[in-house]
Structure formats: C-alpha cells, structure tokens
C-alpha cells in the first residue's frame, strides 16, 4: 500500500498494489528461452550490419573531406584518379541512402570495392605530394 497527502489541501489518497502470481509451465519457459536465443542471434547479426554501414559511410565521408581539403590547399590536382575516387565515393554514399536496410554482405562488398579503388589512388597522391615537399599522412590509413 502506498499513500500520499497534499499538505496544503489536506487531501489524502492511498493505493494498494497487488502482486499477481503467474507460474510458467515448462513449455512456456522453454519457449521463452528459445525466443531469447533466436533474438540474440538476430541482434548480433543486425549489430554487425549497422557497424559495417557506419564504417562504410564514415570512410566515404573521410575520403571526400580529404580530397576537398587537399584540392583546396593545392596539394592535389583534378586528375583522373581524384575523379575516380570522388565518383566511387558519391555513388557509394548514394547507394547507402537508397538502401537503408542493405545486407551485411552487400555492405562488405561495397567497402571492399571502395578500398580496392581508392587506396592505391590515395597512396599515389600522397606519394606525389611528398615528392613536392608536402606531408599528407592523413591521405592513407
């Protein structure tokens, strides 16, 4: 039982909280345990999917930011490599926007493709910038 009293108005109220006892039979308990195991597996799979999506989006945004900063600073030009990376990143980010429930495997393939194309180009840009006296460690992971 719980009660409360408004001192200014002089009003009191009380409430009785009753406990309801329900016993699960063995089948009900087994069903709950099975559902919990199934949900755990689904939750882990969903978590992995979301983490890969976040990683892919962050990498795309990072690449675009680096390309923009280095172009503005005059350290890289508008060569084919830069254009290829920009197009791939923009396509990847657009694909993510259009596919909010993309499967983990699809996200992984997109991530691998992004790195397959972008990494060599970004390394070459960093190397060329280094030849000209610039230090661009942020271009390469």
Rosetta silent file (secondary structure, phi, psi, omega in degrees, C-alpha in Angstrom):
SEQUENCE: XXXXXXXXXXXXXXXXXXXXXXXXXXXXXXXXXXXXXXXXXXXXXXXXXXXXXXXXXXXXXXXXXXXXXXXXXXXXXXXXXXXXXXXXXXXXXXXXXXXXXXXXXXXXXXXXXXXXXXXXXXXXXXXXXXXXXXXXXXXXX
SCORE:     score description
SCORE:     0.000 S_00000001
   1 L     0.000  138.352  177.769    0.000    0.000    0.000 S_00000001
   2 E  -126.838  144.269  178.629    1.203    3.476   -0.877 S_00000001
   3 E  -140.031  156.273  178.774   -0.296    6.736    0.272 S_00000001
   4 E  -142.473  149.701 -179.523    0.239   10.426   -0.364 S_00000001
   5 E  -135.895  128.711  175.486   -1.082   13.535    1.324 S_00000001
   6 E   -85.816  110.361 -173.960   -1.338   17.062   -0.051 S_00000001
   7 L   -67.641  -35.016 -178.730   -0.422   19.185    2.990 S_00000001
   8 L   -71.975  -43.186 -176.558   -1.882   22.415    1.580 S_00000001
   9 L   -89.782  -16.639 -179.591   -5.226   20.974    0.536 S_00000001
  10 L    73.719   23.303 -178.208   -5.383   18.407    3.305 S_00000001
  11 E  -100.770  137.469  176.900   -6.281   15.616    0.864 S_00000001
  12 E  -120.105  144.210  175.728   -5.002   12.075    1.311 S_00000001
  13 E  -136.557  148.893  175.410   -5.038    9.252   -1.188 S_00000001
  14 E  -137.061  158.297 -175.135   -3.904    5.685   -0.901 S_00000001
  15 E  -143.820  137.195  177.945   -3.325    2.927   -3.362 S_00000001
  16 L  -107.668  124.752  178.370   -2.928   -0.798   -2.923 S_00000001
  17 L  -102.670  114.399 -178.424   -0.535   -2.531   -5.266 S_00000001
  18 L   -96.688  142.675  177.688   -1.395   -6.193   -5.571 S_00000001
  19 L   -96.386  127.331  179.015    1.055   -8.774   -6.764 S_00000001
  20 L   -99.108  129.288 -179.972   -0.223  -11.197   -9.295 S_00000001
  21 L  -101.676  123.382  176.063    1.378  -14.577   -9.254 S_00000001
  22 L  -128.696  131.059  179.285    1.670  -16.387  -12.541 S_00000001
  23 L  -107.809  130.919  176.622    3.602  -19.544  -12.941 S_00000001
  24 L   -83.765  138.550  173.485    5.029  -20.538  -16.266 S_00000001
  25 L   -80.248  171.310 -176.712    4.760  -24.149  -17.209 S_00000001
  26 H   -60.253  -38.155  179.464    7.846  -25.933  -18.556 S_00000001
  27 H   -64.382  -40.921  179.420    6.758  -25.456  -22.172 S_00000001
  28 H   -64.180  -40.984  179.083    6.343  -21.720  -21.654 S_00000001
  29 H   -66.388  -44.276  179.061    9.779  -21.412  -20.090 S_00000001
  30 H   -62.605  -38.832  178.622   11.397  -23.414  -22.895 S_00000001
  31 H   -63.531  -43.083  179.096    9.644  -21.245  -25.481 S_00000001
  32 H   -64.368  -40.413  178.652   10.938  -18.076  -23.806 S_00000001
  33 H   -64.587  -43.017  178.876   14.491  -19.433  -23.684 S_00000001
  34 H   -63.364  -44.581  178.464   14.329  -20.394  -27.371 S_00000001
  35 H   -61.350  -40.713  179.255   12.994  -16.963  -28.343 S_00000001
  36 H   -63.301  -41.313  178.534   15.756  -15.288  -26.350 S_00000001
  37 H   -65.721  -42.047  178.595   18.416  -17.355  -28.153 S_00000001
  38 H   -63.892  -43.221  179.803   16.881  -16.581  -31.546 S_00000001
  39 H   -65.584  -35.937  179.347   16.698  -12.878  -30.759 S_00000001
  40 H   -62.516  -44.426  179.232   20.299  -12.835  -29.579 S_00000001
  41 H   -63.578  -44.984  177.865   21.495  -14.219  -32.887 S_00000001
  42 H   -63.397  -40.833  179.413   19.357  -11.740  -34.843 S_00000001
  43 H   -63.457  -42.352  179.256   20.521   -8.874  -32.647 S_00000001
  44 H   -65.235  -40.409  178.526   24.176   -9.766  -33.195 S_00000001
  45 H   -65.201  -42.630  179.236   23.642  -10.012  -36.952 S_00000001
  46 H   -65.209  -40.099  178.926   21.841   -6.650  -37.017 S_00000001
  47 H   -61.428  -44.403  179.262   24.585   -5.058  -34.920 S_00000001
  48 H   -62.572  -40.617  178.593   27.258   -6.284  -37.322 S_00000001
  49 H   -62.491  -47.144 -179.531   25.251   -4.918  -40.257 S_00000001
  50 H   -64.737  -41.688  179.635   24.854   -1.486  -38.645 S_00000001
  51 H   -62.511  -40.583  178.969   28.531   -1.321  -37.690 S_00000001
  52 H   -67.709  -38.307  178.393   29.601   -2.085  -41.268 S_00000001
  53 H   -62.910  -46.092  179.339   27.182    0.524  -42.608 S_00000001
  54 H   -62.263  -42.802 -179.592   28.537    3.181  -40.235 S_00000001
  55 H   -62.980  -43.905 -179.431   32.116    2.250  -41.125 S_00000001
  56 H   -65.522  -44.613  178.981   31.441    2.465  -44.875 S_00000001
  57 H   -63.857  -43.364  179.934   29.664    5.801  -44.610 S_00000001
  58 H   -63.299  -40.362  179.478   32.390    7.259  -42.384 S_00000001
  59 H   -65.934  -41.752  177.090   35.119    6.118  -44.782 S_00000001
  60 H   -61.474  -44.946  179.670   33.321    7.664  -47.745 S_00000001
  61 H   -66.265  -37.317  178.411   32.882   10.953  -45.931 S_00000001
  62 H   -63.713  -45.365  179.656   36.522   10.910  -44.801 S_00000001
  63 H   -61.578  -43.897  179.390   37.754   10.372  -48.345 S_00000001
  64 H   -62.942  -40.742 -179.892   35.615   13.218  -49.681 S_00000001
  65 H   -64.360  -44.038  179.718   36.821   15.529  -46.913 S_00000001
  66 H   -64.623  -45.384  179.192   40.488   14.723  -47.575 S_00000001
  67 H   -59.611  -43.723 -179.321   40.081   15.189  -51.330 S_00000001
  68 H   -64.642  -47.481 -178.511   38.377   18.549  -50.816 S_00000001
  69 H   -62.254  -44.872 -175.995   40.934   19.801  -48.276 S_00000001
  70 H   -72.846  -31.451  175.695   43.939   18.738  -50.313 S_00000001
  71 H   -68.137  -45.213  179.349   42.496   20.150  -53.548 S_00000001
  72 H   -63.090  -33.673  179.825   41.794   23.492  -51.883 S_00000001
  73 L   -79.652   -5.810  178.615   45.312   23.542  -50.463 S_00000001
  74 L    78.210   14.056 -178.147   46.673   22.949  -53.960 S_00000001
  75 L   -86.139  -21.392  174.518   48.412   19.728  -52.987 S_00000001
  76 L  -134.324  149.961 -179.432   46.477   17.582  -55.464 S_00000001
  77 L   -97.470 -168.484 -179.232   45.033   18.423  -58.839 S_00000001
  78 L   -97.671   49.205 -178.787   41.903   17.368  -60.651 S_00000001
  79 L   -73.512  176.361 -179.222   43.420   14.260  -62.215 S_00000001
  80 H   -61.466  -38.600 -178.987   41.663   11.073  -63.274 S_00000001
  81 H   -61.292  -45.371  179.243   42.480    9.334  -60.016 S_00000001
  82 H   -61.550  -44.326 -179.903   40.829   12.006  -57.936 S_00000001
  83 H   -62.477  -41.054  179.717   37.768   11.953  -60.206 S_00000001
  84 H   -62.316  -43.782  179.428   37.537    8.152  -59.974 S_00000001
  85 H   -65.464  -46.109  179.530   37.642    8.247  -56.177 S_00000001
  86 H   -58.313  -46.410 -179.406   35.084   11.066  -55.997 S_00000001
  87 H   -63.032  -44.373 -179.975   32.672    9.266  -58.314 S_00000001
  88 H   -63.151  -43.692 -179.558   33.020    5.993  -56.453 S_00000001
  89 H   -64.765  -46.248  179.376   32.524    7.667  -53.068 S_00000001
  90 H   -61.820  -41.279  176.571   29.498    9.648  -54.249 S_00000001
  91 H   -63.781  -40.157  179.699   27.972    6.511  -55.775 S_00000001
  92 H   -65.085  -45.922  179.967   28.615    4.586  -52.569 S_00000001
  93 H   -64.973  -38.009  176.988   27.049    7.270  -50.366 S_00000001
  94 H   -66.020  -41.290  177.972   24.033    7.487  -52.698 S_00000001
  95 H   -61.568  -41.535  177.074   23.689    3.695  -52.640 S_00000001
  96 H   -61.268  -41.286 -179.945   23.724    3.781  -48.833 S_00000001
  97 H   -64.181  -40.264 -178.256   20.991    6.423  -48.853 S_00000001
  98 H   -78.809  -17.566 -175.846   18.830    4.357  -51.226 S_00000001
  99 L  -125.326   68.304 -176.114   19.448    1.071  -49.376 S_00000001
 100 L   -65.953  -18.426 -179.526   18.970    1.713  -45.654 S_00000001
 101 L  -113.582   29.480 -179.021   18.449   -1.993  -44.957 S_00000001
 102 L   -56.644  142.084  179.897   21.294   -3.311  -47.107 S_00000001
 103 L   -69.035  154.016 -179.692   22.546   -6.743  -46.091 S_00000001
 104 H   -54.090  -45.166 -177.736   25.879   -7.093  -44.325 S_00000001
 105 H   -62.188  -39.566  177.775   27.397   -8.941  -47.300 S_00000001
 106 H   -65.350  -41.855  178.094   26.387   -6.133  -49.692 S_00000001
 107 H   -63.208  -41.896  179.536   27.891   -3.529  -47.376 S_00000001
 108 H   -63.273  -43.102  177.561   31.077   -5.541  -47.118 S_00000001
 109 H   -61.586  -42.033  178.997   31.347   -5.823  -50.923 S_00000001
 110 H   -64.241  -41.116  179.460   30.876   -2.061  -51.293 S_00000001
 111 H   -63.655  -44.977  178.971   33.509   -1.403  -48.643 S_00000001
 112 H   -61.605  -41.304  179.443   35.983   -3.744  -50.329 S_00000001
 113 H   -64.630  -41.940  178.961   35.342   -2.076  -53.697 S_00000001
 114 H   -59.136  -47.003 -179.472   35.840    1.383  -52.191 S_00000001
 115 H   -69.244  -37.303  179.836   39.203    0.363  -50.739 S_00000001
 116 H   -59.618  -39.662 -178.897   40.217   -1.532  -53.868 S_00000001
 117 H   -87.109  -47.639 -171.122   39.829    1.612  -55.973 S_00000001
 118 H   -74.673  -40.655 -173.774   40.571    4.413  -53.508 S_00000001
 119 H   -57.567  -50.594 -179.886   43.573    3.078  -51.579 S_00000001
 120 H   -62.841  -38.704 -179.148   46.065    2.867  -54.485 S_00000001
 121 H   -66.973  -44.347 -179.754   44.992    6.254  -55.839 S_00000001
 122 H   -65.692  -37.347  176.980   45.187    7.916  -52.432 S_00000001
 123 H   -63.733  -43.494  179.651   48.623    6.359  -51.819 S_00000001
 124 H   -63.469  -42.146  177.886   49.847    7.654  -55.170 S_00000001
 125 H   -61.555  -41.818  179.187   48.512   11.134  -54.401 S_00000001
 126 H   -65.041  -40.848  179.092   50.264   11.069  -51.035 S_00000001
 127 H   -62.823  -47.677 -179.468   53.493    9.903  -52.683 S_00000001
 128 H   -63.839  -38.967  177.975   53.338   12.614  -55.344 S_00000001
 129 H   -65.134  -36.797  178.260   52.568   15.271  -52.756 S_00000001
 130 H   -64.782  -35.009  177.603   55.553   14.036  -50.738 S_00000001
 131 H   -64.229  -26.510 -178.658   57.819   14.455  -53.772 S_00000001
 132 L   -97.790   16.734  175.212   56.805   18.111  -53.851 S_00000001
 133 L    85.902    9.759  178.739   57.642   18.694  -50.220 S_00000001
 134 L   -99.022  147.914  177.262   54.145   18.184  -48.793 S_00000001
 135 L  -111.967  113.649 -176.316   53.386   15.871  -45.925 S_00000001
 136 L  -124.085   59.160 -176.808   49.970   14.184  -46.318 S_00000001
 137 H   -64.786  -23.566 -177.554   49.799   11.358  -43.788 S_00000001
 138 H   -74.904   -8.474  179.275   46.006   11.693  -43.473 S_00000001
 139 H   -72.242  -27.263 -174.281   45.506   10.534  -47.071 S_00000001
 140 L  -122.170  133.259  176.151   46.358    6.927  -46.223 S_00000001
 141 L   -69.714    0.000    0.000   45.065    4.843  -43.342 S_00000001
